[in-house]
Amino acid sequence: QVQLVESGGGLVQAGGSLRLSCTASGRTLSTYSLAWFRQAPGKERDFVATISGSGGSTYYADSVKGRFTISRDNAKNTVYLQMNSLKPEDTAVYYCAAAPSYLAIIVRTTTQVAYWGQGTQVTVSP
């Protein structure tokens, strides 16, 4: 069992930056592929970014490419999402997600996810 806890959300003006963190307990994260998803009110949970267990492979949604960066520190059992040039349309609850690496090298769909965090709110004002 893996417990994921996100932090770092908040209110920021358009053009600003935030860094989300997700720390795991229960198991080492090095054997898991990790991802960030987000869900705006009334919408489905959408893929944002993913990183492989080694950190060697990353993939981003087109809407965040060039603005967001996913990274991980396996020694700290933590994955990060650096968000720059934030836009009001980035407003959502952001969820950390994990899947065993032997099942998914990267995680791009909700059906691949084995564990979810509780979510952290990100609000971008115009």
Salt bridges, closest charged atoms under 4 A:
ASP62 OD1 - LYS65 NZ 3.10
ASP90 OD1 - ARG38 NH1 2.89
ASP90 OD2 - ARG67 NH1 2.75
